[in-house]
Amino acid sequence: MFLNQVFEFSMVLNEKKFQEVLSMSHVNAEEWDEEKEEYLDNSMAEKGIMIRYRDSQYKKKVFLIYNLQWKQVDETSKANKIVGNLDKCIREYFSYKYKLNDFKLSGMLLANDIDVGEQETVNEYLKVFRRIGKVKNFTVADLGNLEKKQYFYLRGNSNSIMFLVYNMGAVIQEYHKEMGTGGKKAKSAVKETKGILRLEVRLDKPKAIRMYAASEDTAECMKELLKERQSIFLDVLRQVIPFGDYYKKDKAFEIIQERVKDKVLRRKMLRLAALIPEKKSLYLAQKTMSCNRDMDKIMNGFAKINLSPVTISKRQDMKYMKNIYDFLFDE
């Protein structure tokens, strides 16, 4: 599974020190974002690093965004090298007055691009995902700058974790539209992303980071997250998207009747599959059944027969769709 990682680090400074580091940066008055109250320095963009200076009247903060740009980090030695190189870049940028461990790791993004083939297939998967609706510990959210049919977005209720899946081609097209760019490069970018579903997991605050990395040391914390990225991504994904192939409701019922021998379990599985479209939410369907103790057993029952309890709408043309997890491990 190929995952890109983007880390966000932050450092709070007093007025004097903030002005000192700002004076050392490559920003100018033209790069001031009045709405966000910050300056942006892209002078290290080639290294995947972006610096933001938030000059708020309440708190002066320096943010460092580091994009690994699809580098594979499968060995401890690679993680050590990546962290070491980032620390070196920070020291050099700040004239050796600050280092990586002066920052707090405040966020992380994990992204995976899945090629499902045709653009219409992307749309069909998004229709099914939106039928999941609210899940336990997450609430359906609105992006605002994209048509709702182009994405499925969940925000953690209190865990500061976000999950987003969207039509990559539509996002690229919208970006070029907003920027007023066109030509061959724009058309090529849109064409290359057709048929791509992007899945994103975001740990949005330090408390979300602490759920997966125990170290207080920023460098060590980053190494932990680099090495555990796949398990973190899958842990969040499993909380949101049930495992299994997708079928129309009648076919799903037929599969349950044929493959589940336990009568009690079979009845509960049929009940859950019927309730999800009725309640328009996986969580509300599970809650309606009032069998919390058995819910893990019910969900495992679906996984064992490779069938998602979330069914394809009768209004959709597709009659069968491949388990989304299969794409992840076919890479």
C-alpha positions as CSV (number, residue, x, y, z in Angstrom):
1,M,0.0,0.0,0.0
2,F,1.5,3.3,-1.1
3,L,0.8,6.2,1.3
4,N,1.9,9.8,1.1
5,Q,2.5,11.5,4.4
6,V,2.3,15.2,5.2
7,F,3.4,16.4,8.6
8,E,2.4,19.6,10.4
9,F,4.7,21.0,13.1
10,S,4.0,24.2,15.1
11,M,6.0,26.4,17.5
12,V,4.6,29.2,19.7
13,L,6.8,32.2,20.1
14,N,6.6,35.5,22.0
15,E,6.4,38.8,20.0
16,K,10.1,39.5,20.0
17,K,11.2,36.0,18.9
18,F,8.5,35.8,16.3
19,Q,9.6,39.1,14.7
20,E,13.2,37.8,14.7
21,V,12.4,34.6,12.8
22,L,10.0,36.5,10.5
23,S,12.8,38.9,9.6
24,M,15.1,35.9,8.6
25,S,12.4,34.4,6.3
26,H,11.8,35.0,2.6
27,V,8.3,36.5,3.0
28,N,7.3,40.0,2.1
29,A,4.2,42.2,2.5
30,E,2.6,40.8,-0.7
31,E,2.4,37.3,0.8
32,W,0.2,38.4,3.7
33,D,-3.1,36.5,4.0
34,E,-5.4,38.8,5.8
35,E,-8.1,36.2,6.4
36,K,-5.7,33.7,8.0
37,E,-3.5,36.4,9.5
38,E,-0.3,34.7,8.2
39,Y,2.6,34.9,5.9
40,L,3.7,32.0,3.6
41,D,7.3,31.1,2.7
42,N,7.7,28.6,-0.1
43,S,11.4,29.1,-0.5
44,M,12.0,25.4,0.5
45,A,9.2,24.0,-1.7
46,E,11.7,21.8,-3.7
47,K,12.4,19.9,-0.5
48,G,8.7,19.5,0.3
49,I,8.8,22.1,3.1
50,M,6.5,25.1,3.5
51,I,6.7,27.6,6.4
52,R,3.7,29.6,7.6
53,Y,4.0,32.5,10.0
54,R,0.7,33.2,11.9
55,D,0.9,36.8,13.2
56,S,-2.3,36.7,15.3
57,Q,-2.8,39.3,18.0
58,Y,-3.6,36.4,20.4
59,K,-0.8,33.9,19.7
60,K,2.3,34.1,17.4
61,K,2.9,30.7,15.8
62,V,5.3,29.3,13.2
63,F,3.9,26.3,11.3
64,L,6.1,23.9,9.2
65,I,4.5,21.7,6.7
66,Y,6.5,18.7,5.4
67,N,5.3,16.7,2.4
68,L,7.2,13.4,1.9
69,Q,6.0,13.4,-1.7
70,W,5.2,9.6,-1.9
71,K,8.6,8.4,-0.5
72,Q,8.5,4.9,0.8
73,V,9.6,4.5,4.4
74,D,9.7,0.8,5.1
75,E,12.9,0.6,7.1
76,T,14.0,2.2,10.4
77,S,17.2,3.5,8.7
78,K,15.0,5.4,6.1
79,A,12.9,6.9,8.9
80,N,16.0,8.0,10.7
81,K,17.5,9.5,7.5
82,I,14.2,11.4,6.7
83,V,13.9,12.9,10.2
84,G,17.7,13.7,10.2
85,N,17.4,15.6,6.9
86,L,14.4,17.5,8.0
87,D,16.2,18.5,11.3
88,K,19.1,19.7,9.2
89,C,16.9,21.8,6.9
90,I,15.2,23.4,9.9
91,R,18.5,24.3,11.6
92,E,19.9,25.8,8.4
93,Y,16.7,27.8,7.6
94,F,16.5,29.3,11.1
95,S,20.3,30.0,11.2
96,Y,20.8,27.3,13.8
97,K,18.7,29.0,16.4
98,Y,15.9,26.4,16.2
99,K,15.7,22.7,15.5
100,L,13.0,20.0,14.9
101,N,12.5,19.3,18.6
102,D,11.6,23.0,19.2
103,F,8.4,22.3,17.3
104,K,5.5,20.2,18.3
105,L,4.0,17.6,15.9
106,S,0.5,19.0,15.6
107,G,-1.0,17.1,12.6
108,M,-0.5,14.4,10.0
109,L,-2.2,13.6,6.7
110,L,-2.1,10.1,5.1
111,A,-3.3,9.8,1.5
112,N,-3.8,6.9,-0.8
113,D,-4.8,7.1,-4.5
114,I,-6.9,4.2,-5.8
115,D,-7.4,3.6,-9.5
116,V,-10.8,2.1,-9.9
117,G,-10.7,2.3,-13.7
118,E,-13.5,4.5,-15.2
119,Q,-14.6,7.9,-14.0
120,E,-18.2,6.6,-13.7
121,T,-16.9,3.9,-11.3
122,V,-15.5,6.6,-9.1
123,N,-19.0,8.2,-8.9
124,E,-20.6,4.8,-8.1
125,Y,-18.2,4.2,-5.2
126,L,-18.9,7.7,-3.8
127,K,-22.6,7.0,-4.0
128,V,-22.2,3.8,-1.9
129,F,-19.9,5.5,0.6
130,R,-22.3,8.3,1.2
131,R,-24.9,5.6,2.1
132,I,-22.7,4.8,5.1
133,G,-23.7,8.2,6.6
134,K,-22.8,8.8,10.2
135,V,-20.6,6.2,11.9
136,K,-19.6,5.7,15.6
137,N,-17.4,8.6,16.8
138,F,-17.7,10.5,13.5
139,T,-20.2,12.9,11.9
140,V,-20.8,13.7,8.3
141,A,-19.3,17.1,7.4
142,D,-19.4,19.5,4.5
143,L,-16.3,20.7,2.5
144,G,-18.2,23.6,1.1
145,N,-16.0,24.2,-2.0
146,L,-16.9,21.0,-3.8
147,E,-20.2,19.4,-5.0
148,K,-21.4,17.0,-2.3
149,K,-21.6,14.2,-4.9
150,Q,-17.9,14.4,-5.4
151,Y,-16.8,13.4,-1.8
152,F,-17.7,11.7,1.5
153,Y,-16.3,13.5,4.5
154,L,-16.4,12.6,8.2
155,R,-15.1,14.5,11.2
156,G,-14.3,12.9,14.5
157,N,-16.7,14.0,17.3
158,S,-14.0,14.4,19.9
159,N,-10.9,12.5,18.6
160,S,-9.6,15.2,16.1
161,I,-9.5,12.6,13.4
162,M,-10.9,13.2,9.9
163,F,-11.6,10.9,7.0
164,L,-12.2,12.0,3.5
165,V,-12.6,10.2,0.2
166,Y,-13.1,12.2,-3.0
167,N,-13.1,12.3,-6.8
168,M,-9.6,13.3,-7.6
169,G,-10.3,14.3,-11.2
170,A,-13.2,16.7,-10.0
171,V,-10.9,18.3,-7.4
172,I,-8.1,19.0,-10.0
173,Q,-10.7,20.3,-12.5
174,E,-12.2,22.6,-9.8
175,Y,-8.7,23.8,-8.8
176,H,-7.8,24.9,-12.4
177,K,-11.2,26.5,-12.7
178,E,-10.7,28.6,-9.5
179,M,-7.1,29.5,-10.6
180,G,-8.2,30.4,-14.1
181,T,-5.6,28.1,-15.6
182,G,-6.1,26.0,-18.7
183,G,-4.1,24.7,-21.6
184,K,-2.4,21.4,-22.2
185,K,-0.9,21.0,-18.7
186,A,-4.3,21.5,-17.0
187,K,-6.1,19.2,-19.4
188,S,-3.3,16.6,-18.9
189,A,-3.6,16.8,-15.1
190,V,-7.3,16.3,-15.2
191,K,-7.0,13.4,-17.6
192,E,-4.3,11.6,-15.5
193,T,-6.6,11.8,-12.4
194,K,-9.7,10.4,-14.0
195,G,-10.7,7.2,-12.4
196,I,-8.8,8.0,-9.2
197,L,-10.4,7.9,-5.7
198,R,-8.3,9.6,-3.1
199,L,-8.6,8.4,0.5
200,E,-7.3,10.7,3.2
201,V,-6.9,10.2,7.0
202,R,-6.0,13.3,9.0
203,L,-4.8,13.5,12.6
204,D,-5.7,17.1,13.1
205,K,-4.4,17.9,16.6
206,P,-1.7,16.8,19.0
207,K,-4.2,14.7,21.0
208,A,-4.9,12.7,17.8
209,I,-1.2,12.2,17.3
210,R,-0.8,11.0,20.9
211,M,-3.3,8.2,20.2
212,Y,-0.7,6.6,17.8
213,A,2.7,7.8,19.0
214,A,3.6,7.9,22.7
215,S,6.9,9.8,22.5
216,E,7.1,13.4,23.8
217,D,10.2,13.9,21.6
218,T,9.1,15.4,18.2
219,A,11.8,13.6,16.2
220,E,11.0,10.2,17.8
221,C,7.3,10.8,17.5
222,M,7.7,11.4,13.7
223,K,9.8,8.2,13.4
224,E,7.0,6.2,15.1
225,L,4.4,7.7,12.7
226,L,6.5,7.0,9.7
227,K,6.9,3.3,10.6
228,E,3.2,2.8,11.7
229,R,1.6,4.8,8.8
230,Q,-0.2,1.7,7.3
231,S,-1.6,0.5,10.5
232,I,-2.8,4.0,11.4
233,F,-4.5,4.5,8.0
234,L,-6.2,1.1,8.2
235,D,-7.3,1.6,11.8
236,V,-9.2,4.7,10.8
237,L,-10.5,3.2,7.5
238,R,-12.0,0.2,9.3
239,Q,-13.8,2.5,11.7
240,V,-15.5,4.2,8.7
241,I,-15.9,1.7,5.8
242,P,-17.0,-1.8,6.4
243,F,-15.1,-4.6,4.8
244,G,-16.6,-6.5,1.8
245,D,-17.9,-6.4,-1.8
246,Y,-20.9,-4.3,-2.6
247,Y,-24.2,-5.7,-4.1
248,K,-27.8,-4.7,-4.6
249,K,-29.9,-5.4,-1.5
250,D,-31.7,-8.5,-2.9
251,K,-28.4,-10.1,-3.9
252,A,-26.8,-9.2,-0.6
253,F,-29.7,-10.9,1.2
254,E,-29.3,-14.0,-1.0
255,I,-25.6,-14.2,-0.2
256,I,-26.3,-14.0,3.6
257,Q,-29.0,-16.7,3.4
258,E,-26.7,-19.0,1.5
259,R,-23.4,-18.5,3.4
260,V,-24.4,-17.8,7.0
261,K,-25.4,-21.0,8.8
262,D,-26.0,-19.6,12.3
263,K,-29.7,-18.7,12.3
264,V,-29.5,-15.9,14.9
265,L,-26.5,-14.3,13.3
266,R,-28.1,-14.5,9.9
267,R,-31.2,-12.8,11.1
268,K,-29.2,-10.0,12.7
269,M,-27.1,-9.5,9.5
270,L,-30.2,-9.3,7.4
271,R,-31.8,-6.8,9.8
272,L,-28.7,-4.5,9.7
273,A,-28.4,-4.6,5.9
274,A,-32.1,-3.6,5.7
275,L,-31.8,-0.8,8.3
276,I,-28.8,1.1,6.8
277,P,-30.6,2.5,3.8
278,E,-33.7,3.1,5.9
279,K,-31.8,5.1,8.6
280,K,-29.4,6.6,6.1
281,S,-26.6,5.8,8.6
282,L,-24.5,2.8,9.6
283,Y,-24.3,4.1,13.1
284,L,-28.1,4.8,13.5
285,A,-28.9,1.4,12.0
286,Q,-26.6,-0.3,14.5
287,K,-28.0,1.8,17.4
288,T,-31.6,0.8,16.3
289,M,-30.8,-2.9,16.7
290,S,-30.0,-2.4,20.4
291,C,-27.4,-5.2,20.4
292,N,-24.1,-3.5,21.1
293,R,-22.6,-6.6,22.6
294,D,-23.1,-8.5,19.4
295,M,-22.3,-5.8,16.9
296,D,-18.7,-6.7,16.5
297,K,-19.8,-10.3,15.9
298,I,-22.4,-9.1,13.3
299,M,-19.8,-6.9,11.4
300,N,-17.3,-9.8,11.5
301,G,-20.0,-12.0,10.0
302,F,-20.1,-9.7,7.0
303,A,-16.3,-9.6,6.7
304,K,-16.0,-13.4,6.8
305,I,-18.2,-13.7,3.7
306,N,-16.6,-10.7,2.1
307,L,-19.9,-8.8,1.9
308,S,-20.4,-5.1,2.9
309,P,-23.6,-4.4,4.9
310,V,-23.8,-1.2,2.9
311,T,-25.7,-2.1,-0.3
312,I,-25.8,-0.5,-3.7
313,S,-28.9,1.7,-4.3
314,K,-31.5,0.4,-6.7
315,R,-31.1,3.7,-8.5
316,Q,-27.5,2.9,-9.4
317,D,-26.6,1.1,-12.6
318,M,-23.9,-1.0,-11.0
319,K,-24.9,-4.4,-9.7
320,Y,-21.6,-5.3,-8.1
321,M,-18.6,-3.4,-6.9
322,K,-15.3,-4.7,-5.7
323,N,-14.3,-4.5,-2.0
324,I,-12.4,-1.2,-1.7
325,Y,-9.8,-2.9,0.6
326,D,-8.8,-5.2,-2.3
327,F,-7.5,-2.2,-4.3
328,L,-5.3,-1.2,-1.3
329,F,-3.5,-4.6,-1.2
330,D,-3.4,-5.2,-5.0
331,E,-0.9,-2.3,-5.3
